């Protein structure tokens, strides 16, 4: 059985802005980026942050609790922008363009995010998986469902299954920032740079809009 997670820490953290907790999260994030791995120890995080490893238990319950809080922190900006974006007086197509770019940029900024999501959903506890679904998967899928419906109502989008759309966009990000390691061995492609990120945004826009926009909308966008 997985150890108990202090999952309430994930929801309290943005409001509490606890300095010690923040330093532990920053240290964990920096180590994961440096090592291109989420496999970092509590002693590594303690050394990087200059904080006693025992304080991880106090603030987060255990390492998995810290990882959950880190994902909550990193996902918070994108998730909180969803309602704002949906309310903007712009077309559904423009909203979707901004959303695609925002998701890819979030993965670029936090390249370990996809691995954290996989780990917490599939390799940690049921409690952790429920928390990830609550603060990340659920809000994101709900936003996309409403945006797709808005686009259909405006005669801009063809009808698209929201779950398949979510799988397509998030899966595309997942493979770029996780599967690229395997591709680098097979094809010699380099790391994900800012240039690669911009090119990928344009590529995903072309793919998604090419399959979703109604013909009249596609003609006016060309």
Backbone bond lengths (Angstrom), bond angles and torsions (degrees), N, CA, C in turn:
res aa  C-N    CA-C-N  psi(-1)  N-CA   C-N-CA  omega(-1)  CA-C   N-CA-C  phi
1 X - - - 1.466 - - 1.525 108.98 -
2 X 1.327 116.25 136.74 1.456 120.05 -179.94 1.520 110.00 -68.96
3 X 1.356 117.79 147.57 1.458 120.82 179.33 1.509 111.31 -66.27
4 X 1.326 115.39 159.41 1.466 121.02 -177.93 1.522 110.64 -64.60
5 X 1.324 116.58 137.62 1.457 121.78 177.36 1.523 109.47 -104.67
6 X 1.322 115.85 137.35 1.453 120.35 173.22 1.521 107.84 -83.71
7 X 1.348 116.05 68.27 1.464 120.60 -172.74 1.511 112.63 -66.29
8 X 1.340 117.94 -22.40 1.452 118.71 178.41 1.520 111.16 -65.28
9 X 1.336 116.66 -21.67 1.460 119.93 178.66 1.516 110.68 -63.29
10 X 1.327 117.06 -34.20 1.459 120.55 -179.28 1.517 111.24 -63.10
11 X 1.342 116.83 -40.61 1.453 119.68 -178.54 1.523 112.06 -80.86
12 X 1.327 117.63 -26.23 1.461 119.96 -179.38 1.513 112.50 -81.09
13 X 1.317 117.22 -27.81 1.446 120.90 -167.56 1.518 114.28 -57.12
14 X 1.349 120.89 -50.12 1.458 119.50 -176.87 1.525 112.79 -57.32
15 X 1.337 117.10 -35.80 1.455 119.89 -178.95 1.526 111.03 -80.01
16 X 1.317 116.44 -40.34 1.454 120.33 -174.79 1.528 112.14 -72.52
17 X 1.337 117.73 -35.70 1.454 123.00 -178.91 1.517 110.24 49.51
18 X 1.320 117.40 47.71 1.444 122.11 -179.85 1.530 109.55 -68.23
19 X 1.335 117.02 124.76 1.459 121.39 -174.15 1.520 112.20 -61.20
20 X 1.326 117.64 -45.77 1.461 120.88 -179.67 1.520 110.65 -63.87
21 X 1.324 117.46 -45.87 1.456 121.04 178.72 1.523 110.56 -61.45
22 X 1.319 117.00 -42.80 1.465 120.78 178.46 1.519 111.35 -59.55
23 X 1.315 116.52 -43.77 1.473 120.21 -179.09 1.516 111.39 -63.51
24 X 1.316 117.05 -38.02 1.461 120.14 177.34 1.526 111.08 -65.66
25 X 1.330 116.95 -40.76 1.458 120.74 179.07 1.523 111.37 -67.35
26 X 1.322 116.61 -42.19 1.472 120.08 177.90 1.517 110.35 -61.31
27 X 1.326 117.11 -43.17 1.465 120.98 179.72 1.520 111.25 -63.19
28 X 1.334 116.55 -44.12 1.465 120.00 178.90 1.521 110.80 -62.75
29 X 1.320 117.06 -43.28 1.462 121.48 179.52 1.513 111.06 -61.87
30 X 1.322 117.38 -46.89 1.467 120.97 -178.26 1.525 111.41 -63.92
31 X 1.319 116.77 -40.18 1.465 120.17 179.23 1.529 111.36 -64.65
32 X 1.337 116.59 -42.16 1.468 120.19 -179.72 1.520 111.14 -64.53
33 X 1.325 116.57 -37.60 1.466 119.65 178.19 1.528 109.96 -69.35
34 X 1.332 117.01 -44.55 1.464 121.42 -179.65 1.524 111.62 -60.54
35 X 1.330 116.66 -42.42 1.465 121.60 -174.71 1.523 113.04 -93.87
36 X 1.339 116.45 -7.57 1.463 121.16 -176.82 1.529 110.16 53.96
37 X 1.330 115.71 45.87 1.463 121.75 -176.35 1.521 108.84 -161.60
38 X 1.333 116.27 150.00 1.465 119.86 173.76 1.525 110.89 -94.71
39 X 1.328 116.17 2.25 1.463 120.93 -178.82 1.522 109.74 -85.65
40 X 1.313 116.04 76.19 1.461 121.91 176.96 1.528 107.94 -120.50
41 X 1.309 116.06 143.08 1.461 120.18 -175.70 1.522 111.13 -89.90
42 X 1.335 115.28 163.22 1.461 119.77 177.31 1.519 110.81 -64.19
43 X 1.327 116.85 -34.22 1.465 119.03 178.52 1.524 110.80 -67.42
44 X 1.340 116.52 -36.86 1.469 120.20 176.18 1.530 110.51 -62.81
45 X 1.336 115.92 -44.99 1.467 120.94 -179.44 1.527 110.11 -64.99
46 X 1.333 116.36 -40.84 1.467 120.67 179.47 1.531 110.57 -62.82
47 X 1.330 115.83 -44.73 1.465 119.76 -179.52 1.527 110.99 -64.47
48 X 1.323 116.33 -42.02 1.462 121.21 -178.76 1.531 110.63 -65.38
49 X 1.324 116.79 -38.87 1.468 121.13 -175.72 1.521 113.19 -87.90
50 X 1.344 116.07 -19.21 1.457 119.87 -175.01 1.519 112.76 75.72
51 X 1.332 116.43 22.15 1.465 122.64 -177.40 1.525 109.21 -119.66
52 X 1.315 116.68 142.95 1.460 121.81 179.43 1.531 110.44 -60.70
53 X 1.340 116.08 133.81 1.467 120.97 -178.12 1.525 111.87 -60.50
54 X 1.321 117.56 -24.90 1.469 120.69 -179.53 1.526 111.28 -63.50
55 X 1.337 117.07 -23.76 1.458 119.98 -178.99 1.531 112.52 -73.78
56 X 1.332 116.64 -15.86 1.468 118.94 174.65 1.518 109.47 -61.12
57 X 1.335 116.48 -44.39 1.463 120.08 179.47 1.525 111.05 -63.17
58 X 1.323 116.44 -39.64 1.466 120.43 -179.37 1.530 111.06 -62.21
59 X 1.338 116.58 -44.24 1.464 120.59 -175.04 1.533 113.80 -87.64
60 X 1.339 117.09 -33.83 1.460 119.67 -170.95 1.531 114.97 -125.99
61 X 1.316 118.07 -6.01 1.458 120.75 -178.94 1.509 112.69 91.51
62 X 1.331 117.61 -50.80 1.458 123.95 178.07 1.524 108.61 -169.70
63 X 1.319 116.98 -173.42 1.461 120.24 -177.28 1.522 111.88 -62.35
64 X 1.334 117.66 -41.01 1.464 119.93 179.71 1.532 111.12 -63.30
65 X 1.336 115.98 -34.76 1.457 119.37 175.83 1.515 111.35 -64.52
66 X 1.331 116.53 -38.21 1.462 120.68 176.72 1.521 110.39 -64.96
67 X 1.335 117.20 -43.67 1.469 120.78 179.45 1.525 110.88 -62.88
68 X 1.317 116.49 -38.40 1.465 120.63 178.59 1.531 110.37 -64.84
69 X 1.330 116.55 -43.54 1.465 120.51 178.64 1.523 111.09 -65.75
70 X 1.324 117.09 -35.28 1.467 120.84 178.00 1.527 110.51 -64.68
71 X 1.324 116.96 -45.10 1.460 119.86 177.90 1.527 110.83 -63.89
72 X 1.328 116.99 -40.47 1.466 120.52 177.93 1.518 110.80 -61.24
73 X 1.326 116.74 -41.07 1.462 120.85 178.14 1.525 111.16 -63.35
74 X 1.310 116.12 -47.25 1.463 120.64 -175.06 1.525 112.34 -70.56
75 X 1.335 116.41 -32.93 1.466 119.99 -179.00 1.519 112.55 -81.99
76 X 1.334 116.68 -17.25 1.465 120.64 -170.51 1.518 113.04 -60.32
77 X 1.330 117.50 -43.27 1.463 120.08 -176.87 1.518 111.15 -61.89
78 X 1.330 116.52 -47.79 1.465 119.63 -179.06 1.524 111.15 -65.26
79 X 1.320 117.17 -43.23 1.466 120.62 -177.81 1.529 111.53 -65.94
80 X 1.347 116.84 -40.59 1.467 119.06 -178.93 1.522 111.86 -69.85
81 X 1.328 117.02 -20.87 1.467 120.21 178.65 1.530 112.83 -81.82
82 X 1.325 117.65 -12.39 1.461 120.09 -174.56 1.519 112.30 -63.01
83 X 1.335 116.72 -49.60 1.468 119.65 -179.82 1.522 111.34 -63.95
84 X 1.319 116.23 -38.35 1.465 120.89 178.04 1.523 110.11 -61.17
85 X 1.330 116.46 -46.40 1.462 120.47 -179.20 1.519 111.20 -63.62
86 X 1.321 117.05 -42.11 1.459 120.60 -178.39 1.527 111.48 -63.10
87 X 1.315 116.99 -29.89 1.465 121.24 -176.85 1.530 113.10 -84.91
88 X 1.321 118.21 -6.42 1.457 120.12 -176.05 1.530 111.94 -69.01
89 X 1.343 117.81 144.58 1.474 121.93 -179.51 1.525 111.99 -81.84
90 X 1.326 115.90 54.94 1.464 121.81 177.60 1.520 108.39 -127.97
91 X 1.301 116.62 168.88 1.459 120.47 -175.44 1.532 111.25 -69.54
92 X 1.337 117.15 155.59 1.473 119.89 174.56 1.525 112.20 -56.53
93 X 1.330 117.27 -35.09 1.462 120.37 179.05 1.529 110.52 -63.79
94 X 1.324 116.70 -43.31 1.466 120.46 178.50 1.527 110.79 -64.98
95 X 1.326 116.84 -39.87 1.465 120.58 177.54 1.519 110.79 -62.54
96 X 1.318 116.15 -42.73 1.467 119.67 -179.16 1.522 110.54 -66.30
97 X 1.319 117.25 -38.27 1.466 120.68 178.19 1.535 110.13 -60.19
98 X 1.334 116.21 -45.03 1.466 120.73 178.96 1.532 111.10 -65.81
99 X 1.333 115.83 -37.02 1.468 119.81 -179.24 1.528 111.28 -66.72
100 X 1.312 116.60 -44.80 1.468 120.07 178.60 1.525 110.22 -57.80
101 X 1.327 116.31 -47.75 1.464 120.23 179.74 1.523 111.07 -63.24
102 X 1.338 117.31 -40.95 1.459 120.90 -178.46 1.517 112.66 -63.36
103 X 1.331 116.55 -42.17 1.468 120.41 179.80 1.524 110.76 -64.61
104 X 1.329 116.79 -46.83 1.468 120.24 -178.21 1.525 110.59 -65.39
105 X 1.328 117.64 -40.15 1.465 120.81 178.70 1.522 111.35 -65.61
106 X 1.334 117.42 -34.95 1.465 120.37 177.72 1.524 110.61 -64.60
107 X 1.324 116.71 -42.32 1.461 120.26 177.35 1.526 110.86 -66.80
108 X 1.327 116.51 -34.37 1.468 120.61 178.95 1.524 110.35 -68.62
109 X 1.333 116.53 -41.95 1.454 120.45 -179.80 1.521 111.74 -66.24
110 X 1.335 115.91 -37.24 1.462 121.11 -179.88 1.534 108.54 -122.59
111 X 1.342 118.24 78.95 1.468 121.60 -172.02 1.524 114.98 -64.50
112 X 1.331 116.77 -13.02 1.459 120.45 177.84 1.525 111.92 -89.57
113 X 1.350 117.58 -3.54 1.459 121.08 -172.35 1.524 112.41 -57.92
114 X 1.336 116.40 -44.66 1.464 118.19 -177.11 1.524 111.53 -64.15
115 X 1.326 116.81 -36.48 1.462 119.19 179.27 1.526 111.14 -69.99
116 X 1.328 116.14 -36.31 1.469 118.97 175.18 1.522 110.92 -62.12
117 X 1.334 116.12 -43.67 1.461 120.29 -179.88 1.526 109.99 -61.18
118 X 1.344 116.99 -47.89 1.466 120.59 179.12 1.526 110.78 -58.64
119 X 1.320 115.59 -46.72 1.456 119.15 -176.93 1.530 111.66 -63.38
120 X 1.327 116.28 -48.50 1.467 119.80 -175.53 1.526 112.34 -70.93
121 X 1.331 117.33 -29.80 1.462 120.07 178.26 1.526 112.75 -78.89
122 X 1.335 116.90 -34.54 1.469 119.34 -168.81 1.526 115.40 -119.00
123 X 1.339 118.16 -19.86 1.462 119.00 -173.66 1.523 113.29 -121.07
124 X 1.310 117.81 -5.35 1.454 120.65 178.34 1.529 108.89 -101.17
125 X 1.311 117.58 -146.35 1.462 120.87 -176.92 1.525 111.84 -93.06
126 X 1.316 115.49 164.69 1.470 120.74 175.11 1.519 109.96 -60.51
127 X 1.325 116.56 -36.03 1.460 121.94 179.58 1.527 110.37 -61.72
128 X 1.332 116.22 -44.04 1.465 120.28 179.65 1.523 110.73 -65.58
129 X 1.331 116.70 -42.46 1.469 120.68 179.40 1.526 110.65 -61.56
130 X 1.323 116.57 -39.70 1.466 120.37 178.23 1.522 111.12 -63.59
131 X 1.334 116.39 -40.43 1.461 120.57 179.71 1.527 111.41 -64.68
132 X 1.339 116.76 -43.42 1.473 120.82 179.14 1.525 109.86 -62.55
133 X 1.315 116.66 -42.25 1.461 120.73 177.97 1.523 110.82 -62.32
134 X 1.337 116.33 -36.26 1.463 121.57 -175.96 1.525 111.92 -72.26
135 X 1.346 117.69 -45.40 1.468 118.29 -173.05 1.525 113.97 -99.81
136 X 1.360 117.84 -7.59 1.463 118.14 -179.02 1.516 112.25 -127.75
137 X 1.325 117.10 -64.16 1.465 120.87 -173.61 1.520 111.12 -63.65
138 X 1.332 117.78 -48.77 1.457 121.31 -177.24 1.521 113.59 -60.20
139 X 1.355 118.43 -54.00 1.464 119.60 -179.95 1.531 113.07 -61.45
140 X 1.315 116.47 -37.42 1.466 119.77 -179.04 1.525 111.06 -68.07
141 X 1.321 116.89 -44.55 1.459 120.87 179.41 1.522 111.10 -66.14
142 X 1.335 117.34 -38.93 1.465 120.83 178.18 1.528 111.26 -64.38
143 X 1.326 117.00 -41.93 1.463 120.97 177.35 1.522 110.87 -61.04
144 X 1.310 116.08 -47.64 1.460 119.66 -178.56 1.517 111.71 -64.37
145 X 1.316 117.38 -37.06 1.460 121.27 178.11 1.537 110.08 -61.32
146 X 1.334 116.09 -45.05 1.465 119.81 -179.08 1.526 112.29 -69.88
147 X 1.326 116.36 -38.22 1.465 119.50 179.16 1.526 111.30 -67.14
148 X 1.320 116.66 -40.95 1.464 119.86 177.91 1.526 110.43 -63.44
149 X 1.322 117.29 -41.35 1.468 120.95 178.71 1.528 110.45 -64.22
150 X 1.309 117.07 -38.98 1.453 121.26 177.73 1.528 110.90 -63.39
151 X 1.320 116.05 -40.97 1.462 120.16 178.67 1.514 113.16 -66.39
152 X 1.330 116.57 -37.27 1.465 120.65 177.22 1.530 109.56 -66.69
153 X 1.338 116.75 -44.42 1.461 121.27 -179.57 1.530 111.42 -62.49
154 X 1.336 116.55 -32.24 1.463 120.84 179.70 1.533 112.07 -85.98
155 X 1.337 116.05 3.83 1.467 121.53 -178.52 1.535 112.16 60.08
156 X 1.325 115.26 33.72 1.463 120.44 175.93 1.528 111.86 -103.04
157 X 1.356 116.54 -34.42 1.461 121.16 -177.10 1.524 110.55 -111.40
158 X 1.321 114.99 145.25 1.450 119.12 163.25 1.529 107.59 -70.96
159 X 1.320 116.52 158.88 1.458 119.87 179.14 1.528 109.06 -69.67
160 X 1.330 115.90 125.86 1.460 122.28 -177.09 1.524 108.72 -130.32
161 X 1.313 116.72 136.71 1.463 120.78 177.34 1.525 109.17 -66.33
162 X 1.343 119.43 123.17 1.470 121.75 -177.05 1.531 114.03 -60.37
163 X 1.327 116.94 -36.90 1.467 119.57 -179.99 1.526 110.24 -67.67
164 X 1.332 117.10 -39.39 1.460 119.94 178.14 1.523 110.58 -68.81
165 X 1.332 116.25 -37.09 1.469 119.14 177.20 1.527 110.02 -63.56
166 X 1.329 116.93 -47.44 1.467 121.46 178.47 1.535 110.18 -56.47
167 X 1.332 115.15 -45.53 1.458 119.83 -179.31 1.525 111.29 -62.37
168 X 1.330 116.52 -39.03 1.459 120.80 -178.67 1.522 111.61 -67.02
169 X 1.339 116.89 -49.71 1.463 120.33 -176.08 1.528 111.63 -70.92
170 X 1.330 117.35 -49.63 1.463 119.73 -178.54 1.532 110.41 -69.16
171 X 1.318 116.54 -35.70 1.464 119.49 177.04 1.520 112.04 -64.63
172 X 1.340 116.72 -36.62 1.460 120.68 177.91 1.526 110.68 -64.76
173 X 1.324 116.68 -41.53 1.465 120.62 176.70 1.525 109.91 -64.76
174 X 1.310 115.44 -43.48 1.452 121.29 -178.17 1.523 111.03 -57.48
175 X 1.325 116.41 -44.37 1.461 118.36 -176.34 1.523 111.38 -73.11
176 X 1.327 117.57 -35.78 1.467 119.23 179.39 1.518 110.94 -62.31
177 X 1.331 116.74 -44.51 1.456 119.71 -173.13 1.521 114.11 -94.52
178 X 1.313 117.89 -6.07 1.467 120.89 177.60 1.524 110.74 -121.20
179 X 1.330 116.49 -49.27 1.457 120.70 -178.58 1.514 113.56 -72.88
180 X 1.347 117.50 -13.81 1.457 119.78 -178.42 1.523 111.69 -62.88
181 X 1.333 117.55 -25.99 1.461 120.32 178.38 1.528 110.52 -63.33
182 X 1.326 115.92 -41.08 1.465 119.52 177.93 1.524 110.22 -68.90
183 X 1.341 116.47 -39.35 1.461 120.06 178.93 1.519 111.93 -64.26
184 X 1.343 116.47 -35.44 1.462 119.02 -178.52 1.519 111.00 -63.33
185 X 1.331 116.76 -33.70 1.463 119.81 177.77 1.525 111.51 -71.99
186 X 1.329 115.90 -35.92 1.469 119.58 -175.84 1.518 113.28 -83.94
187 X 1.337 116.92 -35.29 1.467 119.57 -172.97 1.516 114.18 -121.67
188 X 1.332 116.99 -8.98 1.453 119.27 179.47 1.517 114.78 79.77
189 X 1.355 118.11 13.50 1.459 119.41 178.05 1.523 109.49 -65.77
190 X 1.316 115.87 148.86 1.455 120.69 -177.56 1.511 112.66 -85.76
191 X 1.334 116.35 -170.89 1.472 121.33 -179.78 1.525 111.44 -70.77
192 X 1.315 115.49 169.48 1.467 120.96 177.55 1.526 107.92 -79.53
193 X 1.318 116.28 109.27 1.453 122.34 178.56 1.529 109.35 -101.18
194 X 1.324 115.91 176.66 1.462 119.58 176.43 1.526 110.63 -60.09
195 X 1.321 116.89 -39.01 1.461 121.69 178.48 1.524 111.11 -63.77
196 X 1.332 116.37 -44.68 1.464 120.71 178.19 1.530 109.86 -62.26
197 X 1.321 116.66 -40.16 1.467 120.65 179.36 1.528 110.51 -61.22
198 X 1.323 117.54 -45.60 1.466 120.77 179.35 1.528 111.25 -63.29
199 X 1.331 115.58 -42.31 1.465 119.64 179.40 1.525 110.93 -64.70
200 X 1.324 116.37 -36.22 1.462 119.77 -178.93 1.522 111.27 -70.44
201 X 1.331 116.02 -37.05 1.466 119.77 175.96 1.527 109.75 -59.94
202 X 1.335 116.77 -47.60 1.463 120.61 179.50 1.531 110.96 -63.28
203 X 1.316 116.89 -39.19 1.466 122.03 179.38 1.524 110.95 -63.66
204 X 1.345 116.96 -46.17 1.460 120.63 -179.14 1.519 111.39 -68.46
205 X 1.331 117.31 -36.35 1.463 119.62 175.31 1.522 110.40 -59.68
206 X 1.333 116.33 -46.25 1.459 120.18 -178.63 1.529 111.05 -63.01
207 X 1.318 116.92 -42.76 1.466 120.68 -179.43 1.525 111.48 -65.43
208 X 1.331 115.90 -49.37 1.464 119.93 -175.66 1.521 111.47 -68.79
209 X 1.317 116.95 -47.39 1.458 119.10 -179.65 1.521 112.04 -67.26
210 X 1.325 116.46 -33.65 1.457 119.50 177.46 1.514 112.61 -62.41
211 X 1.324 116.10 -29.55 1.458 119.59 -179.85 1.508 114.69 -96.38
212 X 1.350 117.40 -16.23 1.454 119.92 -172.52 1.525 115.01 -110.09
213 X 1.322 116.88 -36.61 1.458 118.51 -173.76 1.524 111.39 -69.80
214 X 1.322 115.94 140.10 1.460 119.23 175.13 1.523 107.97 -68.45
215 X 1.322 117.55 159.33 1.466 120.98 -171.04 1.518 112.65 -60.33
216 X 1.329 117.63 -40.16 1.453 119.20 -179.38 1.516 111.67 -63.63
217 X 1.343 116.93 -36.29 1.453 121.07 179.60 1.515 109.84 -71.10
218 X 1.338 117.61 -39.72 1.453 121.17 179.47 1.531 109.73 -62.79
219 X 1.322 117.08 -40.80 1.454 120.43 -178.51 1.528 110.86 -64.09
220 X 1.338 116.60 -39.67 1.470 120.35 -177.98 1.530 111.56 -74.16
221 X 1.353 117.03 -18.79 1.464 120.25 -178.91 1.520 111.41 -87.57
222 X 1.318 117.21 -16.09 1.463 120.85 -175.91 1.521 110.88 -81.97
